[in-house]
Structure formats: structure tokens, C-alpha cells
Amino acid sequence: MFSFFNAYLLWPLAALLLTMPSARAQRFPEHAEQEPARNTGRAVLFSLKAGAHLTGGDLAKRFGSFSSIGGNAEWLAENNFIIGLEGHYYFAAPVREDPLAILRTPEGDLIGRDQFLAEVDLRGRGHYLGGTLGYLFARSGMRSGLRVMLGAGLVRHKIRVQDDNRTLIQVQGEYAKGYDRLTGGLALNQFIGWQHLGPDRRANWFAGLEFTQAFTNTLREWDFSSMRKLEGRRTDLWFGLRLGWTLPLYQTPSEKIYY
């Protein structure tokens, strides 16, 4: 009775042990199928960008090297053509011109309304907004490669007169416009670099060189320091390194679910 009962219990266990190797072979094949790339098809690309730039042309007479931050929204087609919009904010540019020269003492100081020396800093500021068109020369079977972009838009830049203690009354309120030398116009830019869009959608970035040519004029009717309007067309140039992090949203059909 005892032997028969144990045998009755062991038969299902033995059958289960015999089927386990087969089950393992089906669940964990010797050569697992490679997961297909998930970065194919059309996509909307959102990017955050940062850059460091050197100045040239007329811009180099007014500002030194500067930094920038920005972003863009782009449409990446299946054939790797790119079209989009981008914007940049420029900052931290040292100023080489002195719009406050008319306010300085022979020693070069600025006197505030409290009759003490005024602490005033001059910094370059600017922004750009425009459209882009380009192409991604991706390597065969991948979505990474040489990124070449052309762009056009509008740019503005000025000298920021920073008087934190607000003691220099000559540069307060509307009077500040007579010293900031606001300038603007049409700008063209070019970018060439490497774009990486990871097959698993996790690592997405680009890095490269950017060149900009702006054809600008003064936007102020009067400059207090020069005692006239600053006439004449300008050619403002800058170039430098541009880095970006990208969030891609791929427009592909829902993925199949395998059981």
C-alpha cells in the first residue's frame, strides 16, 4: 500500500522533470533573436542645446567670446531630411565698446547720485529665432551619422548696463535705451557635426561646429555716448561649438507583443 502510494506521487514528478529541458530550450534558445531597432520611421525631435562662441567681423569690435543656450523642435522624415524651428539666447559676452564714456570722470569712474562710485557692469546679451533645413547622413542600417543643417532667422543683441544698486540715474528707465546699442537684422547659420539616435531610444545627442553671419543695423534712434544715431550696416560673425541632448518621439505603429 505504501509503495503503491509513493509510486502514484512520483510519476507526475518524473514527467515534469523530463519536460523541463524541453521547456528551457523553448524559452531560452541558444541563439536569441536580436531585438529590432526602435529608432526607425518618422520622428519629432525636441532638443536642448548649449554653445560656446568666438566673435568676428563687426561683432568682435563690440563683444568678446560668449555662451548660449537654446532649443529646437524638428521633424525627421523617414528619408532622414530634417526641418524645424530653433531659438538661442546669448549671454556672458564681455563688452569692448564703452557706451558710458560720456558719463565717466577723467579718471574713468562713474559717480552715482549718492556721490559715491557707482558699481556698473557691462555685459552682452542677445537672442535668435529662425528655421532650419538639413539632412542626416546616417550609416547603413543605423540612425546616427553626419548632421548638416542650414538656417535663417532674426537676431538681436545689445549691451546690458547692469546697475544693481540703481545709483546711476542716467541709465535708469527709458534712458537705458540710449546706451544699450540695440542691434538687429537677418542672420544665416550653418551646422555640421555628429548626430546619435540610439536604437534603444535612450542615448540621443549631437555635437558639432556652428557658424553664423548676421547682417544688422542699429535699432535705436539715438546713442547718448556718440551724440548721434549709429548709422551704417554691420556684418556680425560668430562661430563655435554646439552640443545638444535630444528627446525623439517616433511616429511608428504600435509594437507587436510576443508571448
C-alpha positions in Angstrom: 0.0 0.0 0.0 2.8 2.5 1.0 4.9 1.6 -2.1 1.9 2.0 -4.4 1.0 5.4 -2.9 4.6 6.7 -3.3 4.8 5.5 -6.9 1.5 7.2 -7.6 3.0 10.5 -6.4 6.4 10.1 -8.1 5.0 9.6 -11.6 3.9 13.2 -12.1 7.1 14.5 -10.7 9.2 12.3 -13.1 7.1 13.5 -16.0 7.7 17.1 -15.0 11.5 16.6 -14.8 11.5 15.0 -18.2 9.7 18.0 -19.8 11.9 20.8 -18.2 14.8 20.6 -20.6 12.5 21.0 -23.5 10.8 23.9 -21.8 14.1 25.6 -21.1 15.2 25.2 -24.7 12.0 26.8 -26.0 12.2 29.7 -23.5 15.9 30.4 -23.8 17.0 29.4 -27.3 20.7 29.0 -28.0 20.7 32.0 -30.4 18.3 34.6 -29.1 16.7 36.8 -31.7 18.1 40.3 -31.8 15.7 43.0 -30.7 14.8 45.1 -33.7 15.9 48.8 -33.7 13.3 51.1 -32.3 14.6 54.4 -33.9 13.2 53.9 -37.4 10.5 55.9 -39.2 9.4 59.5 -38.8 10.1 61.3 -35.6 9.6 64.6 -33.9 12.9 65.7 -32.2 13.0 68.1 -29.2 16.5 69.3 -28.3 18.1 71.3 -25.5 21.4 73.0 -26.7 24.4 74.8 -25.3 27.2 76.5 -27.1 30.5 78.5 -26.7 31.3 81.0 -29.4 34.0 83.3 -30.7 33.2 86.6 -32.4 34.3 88.1 -35.7 33.6 90.9 -38.1 31.8 94.0 -36.6 30.7 91.9 -33.6 34.3 91.4 -32.5 34.6 95.2 -32.1 31.8 95.2 -29.6 31.9 91.9 -27.8 34.3 89.1 -26.9 33.5 85.4 -26.8 30.2 84.4 -25.3 28.0 81.4 -24.3 24.5 80.4 -25.4 21.6 78.1 -24.5 18.6 77.2 -26.6 16.3 74.6 -28.0 14.7 73.4 -31.2 11.7 71.3 -32.5 12.3 69.3 -35.6 10.6 66.9 -38.0 12.8 64.0 -39.0 11.4 62.2 -42.1 11.9 58.6 -43.0 14.5 59.6 -45.6 16.4 61.5 -42.9 15.6 65.0 -44.1 15.1 67.5 -41.2 13.1 70.6 -41.0 12.4 72.6 -37.8 12.5 75.8 -35.7 15.2 76.8 -33.2 15.9 79.6 -30.8 19.1 80.7 -28.9 19.8 83.1 -26.0 23.3 84.6 -25.9 24.9 85.8 -22.7 28.2 86.4 -20.8 29.8 88.4 -23.5 32.4 90.9 -22.3 31.9 94.4 -23.8 34.7 96.0 -25.8 32.9 99.3 -26.5 32.1 101.8 -23.8 28.7 103.4 -24.2 29.1 105.1 -20.8 32.2 107.1 -21.8 30.3 110.3 -21.8 29.3 109.8 -18.1 32.8 109.0 -16.8 35.2 111.3 -15.0 38.7 111.9 -16.4 39.8 109.1 -14.2 37.3 106.7 -15.8 34.9 106.5 -12.8 31.1 106.7 -12.7 29.6 108.8 -9.9 26.2 107.8 -8.5 23.5 110.0 -7.1 24.9 109.3 -3.6 28.2 110.9 -4.7 29.9 107.5 -4.3 31.5 105.5 -7.1 28.8 103.5 -9.0 29.3 99.8 -9.5 28.2 99.3 -13.1 28.9 96.2 -15.2 28.5 95.9 -19.0 27.5 92.6 -20.5 26.4 91.5 -23.9 23.0 89.9 -24.4 21.2 88.6 -27.4 18.7 86.2 -28.9 18.0 84.4 -32.2 14.9 82.8 -33.7 14.7 81.0 -37.0 14.0 78.0 -39.1 16.3 75.1 -40.1 16.6 72.6 -43.0 19.1 69.8 -43.2 19.9 66.1 -43.7 21.2 63.3 -41.5 23.8 61.2 -43.5 23.2 58.1 -41.4 25.3 55.0 -41.6 23.8 52.0 -43.2 21.2 50.3 -41.0 21.6 52.9 -38.3 20.2 56.4 -37.4 23.5 58.0 -36.5 25.8 59.9 -38.7 26.8 63.3 -40.1 24.3 66.0 -39.4 24.3 69.0 -41.8 22.0 71.9 -41.2 21.3 75.3 -42.8 19.2 78.0 -41.1 17.9 81.6 -41.4 16.2 83.9 -38.9 16.3 87.1 -37.0 18.8 88.1 -34.4 19.1 90.9 -31.9 21.9 91.9 -29.5 22.6 94.7 -27.1 24.8 95.9 -24.3 23.2 95.4 -20.9 24.0 98.1 -18.4 23.8 96.4 -15.0 23.5 98.8 -12.1 22.4 96.6 -9.2 22.3 99.4 -6.7 20.5 101.7 -9.1 22.6 104.7 -8.2 23.5 105.8 -11.8 20.2 107.6 -12.6 21.4 108.4 -16.2 20.9 104.7 -17.2 17.5 104.1 -15.5 14.2 103.5 -17.2 13.8 104.7 -20.7 17.2 106.4 -20.6 18.9 103.0 -20.7 17.8 102.7 -24.4 20.2 105.5 -25.2 23.2 103.4 -24.1 22.3 99.7 -24.9 23.1 100.0 -28.7 20.4 97.5 -29.6 21.1 96.0 -33.0 19.2 93.5 -35.1 18.7 92.0 -38.5 18.7 88.9 -40.7 21.1 86.0 -39.8 22.2 82.9 -41.6 23.7 79.9 -39.8 25.3 76.5 -40.7 25.9 73.5 -38.5 28.0 70.4 -39.2 28.5 67.6 -36.6 27.6 64.2 -35.4 24.0 63.1 -34.5 23.4 60.0 -32.5 20.0 58.5 -32.2 20.3 55.3 -30.2 18.5 52.1 -31.4 17.0 51.7 -27.9 15.9 55.4 -27.8 18.0 56.0 -24.7 21.1 57.8 -25.9 20.3 60.7 -28.2 22.6 63.7 -28.7 24.6 65.7 -31.2 27.8 67.8 -31.2 29.5 69.9 -33.9 30.5 73.3 -35.2 28.2 76.2 -35.8 28.8 79.3 -37.9 26.6 82.4 -38.1 26.6 85.5 -40.3 24.2 88.4 -39.3 23.5 91.5 -41.4 22.3 94.1 -38.9 21.6 97.7 -38.2 21.1 99.8 -35.1 17.5 99.8 -33.8 17.9 102.9 -31.7 17.3 106.4 -33.0 19.9 108.0 -30.8 23.1 106.9 -29.0 23.9 109.2 -26.0 27.6 108.4 -25.9 28.1 109.2 -29.6 25.5 112.0 -29.6 24.1 110.7 -32.9 22.4 107.7 -34.4 24.8 104.9 -35.2 24.4 104.7 -38.9 25.9 102.0 -41.2 25.3 98.4 -42.0 27.1 95.8 -39.9 28.3 92.3 -40.6 28.3 90.4 -37.3 30.0 87.0 -37.3 30.3 84.3 -34.7 31.3 80.6 -34.6 31.9 77.9 -32.1 30.9 74.6 -30.6 27.3 73.4 -30.2 26.2 70.5 -28.0 22.7 69.1 -27.7 20.6 66.5 -25.9 17.6 65.2 -27.9 14.2 63.7 -27.0 12.9 61.8 -30.0 9.2 60.9 -30.4 8.9 58.3 -33.2 5.8 58.2 -35.3 5.7 54.4 -35.8 2.8 51.8 -35.4 2.3 50.1 -32.1 4.9 47.4 -31.4 3.8 43.8 -31.6 3.6 41.9 -28.4 5.0 38.4 -28.4 4.0 35.7 -25.9 
